[in-house]
Amino acid sequence: MMRITLETIMQHPVTQKYLTRSGLKHAVDVCERALELATRRGLDTDLATKAALLHDIGHYEWYTEGKWNYDLYRQNDIHAIKGAERAHKLLIRLGEDPARAKEISVMILLHTDSYLPPNRIQRTPLQQLVHDADTFVEQPGGLHHYETMEIEDALARVRLIDAVVERLSNLPRISNA
C-alpha cells in the first residue's frame, strides 16, 4: 500500500478549510514538534506527524466580538471528538490503511482533555506524544489559533517533514531479539 503523505493530506480541500479555521501555522508547528518527539522517543513518525497535523481539524469557531473566546471554548468544546471523526473520514477517502486511519483518529481524540474531567485519560506513548507536541506550541488564551501562514509555506514545510519521515521509514530496524 502506498504511503499517504502529509502533502497529499494538506492539498485536500477539507484539510485546507478546517486547518485554516483552527490555525494552519499551529498545525504545522505541532507536526514539526511531533516529528522531533517521535524521532527522539523511537515512535512511528508517520502516525505521529499525521495525527499532529490533523489534531485540530475538528475545531469550531469560538469567537466573541471577533476575538477567540477561550472560556467558551473550555466550557463547550468537543473539537477532539469532531476532529477524530473528520480525520478518519478524510484519511479513508485518501486511501490510508484503515487500521492506521483509526489509530491516527484515536490519537486526535485523545490529544486534549478539554472535553473530559482533568487527568482522566490514560494515553499510549503515541497519543501522549501528540498531546505533548500540541501543549508545547500552545500560547495562552488560544493565541496560537490566530497565527497565520500561507498555504504555499505550509506545503513547503510539510514536504520537508514528508522527506524526513520517508528517510526514517527506510532505515533498517534493530531487532529486540
C-alpha positions in Angstrom: 0.0 0.0 0.0 1.3 3.4 -1.0 2.0 5.8 1.9 -0.3 8.8 2.1 1.9 11.9 2.5 1.3 15.0 4.6 1.4 16.9 1.3 -1.5 14.9 -0.1 -3.4 15.4 3.1 -2.7 19.2 3.1 -3.8 19.5 -0.6 -7.3 18.2 0.2 -9.9 21.0 0.3 -11.4 19.6 3.6 -8.0 19.9 5.3 -7.4 23.4 4.0 -10.9 24.5 5.1 -10.6 23.3 8.7 -6.9 23.8 9.3 -7.2 27.4 8.1 -10.1 27.8 10.6 -8.2 26.4 13.5 -4.7 27.7 12.7 -2.7 26.4 9.8 0.6 27.6 11.3 -0.3 25.9 14.6 -1.0 22.6 12.8 2.4 22.7 11.0 4.2 23.7 14.2 2.7 20.8 16.1 3.5 18.5 13.2 7.2 19.5 13.3 7.3 19.1 17.0 5.7 15.7 16.7 8.4 14.6 14.2 11.1 15.7 16.7 9.5 13.9 19.6 8.7 10.7 17.7 12.3 10.5 16.4 13.7 11.0 19.9 11.2 8.6 21.5 11.6 5.9 18.8 7.9 6.1 17.8 6.2 5.9 14.4 6.9 9.2 12.7 4.3 8.7 10.0 1.5 8.2 12.5 2.7 11.0 14.8 3.0 13.6 12.1 -0.4 12.8 10.5 -2.2 13.0 13.9 -0.3 16.2 14.8 -1.1 17.9 11.5 -4.8 17.0 11.8 -5.2 17.3 15.6 -7.3 20.5 15.4 -9.3 19.7 12.3 -12.5 19.5 14.4 -12.4 23.0 15.8 -15.5 25.1 15.9 -15.1 28.9 15.9 -15.4 30.1 19.5 -15.3 33.8 18.8 -17.0 36.7 20.7 -16.8 40.1 19.0 -14.0 39.0 16.7 -11.7 37.5 19.4 -11.1 33.9 20.4 -13.2 33.3 23.5 -11.1 30.8 25.5 -13.7 30.5 28.2 -16.5 29.5 25.7 -14.1 27.0 24.2 -13.2 25.4 27.5 -16.9 25.2 28.5 -18.3 23.8 25.2 -15.5 22.4 23.1 -15.7 18.9 21.6 -13.2 19.5 18.8 -11.2 16.4 19.5 -14.3 14.3 19.0 -15.3 16.0 15.8 -11.7 16.1 14.6 -11.2 12.4 15.1 -14.3 11.7 13.0 -13.4 14.2 10.3 -9.8 13.0 10.1 -10.9 9.3 9.9 -13.2 10.0 7.0 -10.6 12.1 5.2 -7.8 9.6 5.6 -10.0 6.7 4.4 -11.0 8.7 1.4 -7.4 9.4 0.6 -6.5 5.7 0.8 -4.9 5.4 4.2 -4.7 1.9 5.6 -7.9 1.6 7.7 -6.1 0.4 10.8 -3.7 3.3 10.6 -6.5 5.8 10.0 -8.2 4.5 13.1 -5.0 4.8 15.2 -4.5 8.4 13.9 -8.1 9.3 14.7 -7.8 7.9 18.3 -4.6 10.0 18.7 -6.6 13.1 17.7 -9.5 12.1 20.0 -7.1 11.9 23.0 -4.8 14.8 22.2 -6.7 17.0 24.8 -8.8 16.5 27.8 -10.7 19.8 27.2 -14.0 17.8 27.0 -13.3 15.5 29.9 -12.6 15.9 33.6 -8.9 16.7 34.0 -6.3 13.9 34.4 -8.7 11.1 33.4 -7.0 10.0 30.2 -4.5 7.1 30.1 -2.7 7.6 26.8 -0.4 5.3 24.8 3.1 6.7 24.0 1.9 8.0 20.6 -1.2 9.5 22.0 0.9 11.2 24.7 3.3 12.5 22.0 0.5 14.4 20.1 -0.7 15.8 23.4 2.9 16.9 24.3 3.6 18.4 20.8 0.3 20.4 21.0 0.9 21.6 24.5 4.5 22.6 23.7 3.4 25.1 21.0 0.2 26.4 22.6 0.0 30.0 23.6 -2.0 31.5 26.5 -5.7 32.1 25.7 -5.6 30.2 22.4 -3.5 32.8 20.7 -1.8 30.1 18.6 -5.0 29.8 16.6 -4.5 33.4 15.4 -1.1 33.0 13.8 -1.3 32.8 10.0 0.6 31.1 7.3 0.2 31.0 3.6 -0.7 27.6 2.2 2.4 27.5 0.0 4.6 28.0 3.1 2.7 25.2 4.9 3.1 22.9 1.9 6.8 23.6 1.8 7.2 22.8 5.5 5.2 19.5 5.3 7.2 18.4 2.2 10.3 18.6 4.4 8.6 16.6 7.1 7.5 14.0 4.5 11.1 13.7 3.3 12.4 13.0 6.8 9.6 10.5 7.5 10.3 8.7 4.2 14.1 8.5 5.0 13.3 7.3 8.6 10.9 4.6 7.3 13.6 3.2 5.0 16.2 2.8 7.8 16.8 -0.8 8.9 15.1 -1.7 12.1 17.1 -3.0 15.1 15.7 -6.3 16.4 14.7 -6.6 20.0 15.6 -10.3 19.9 
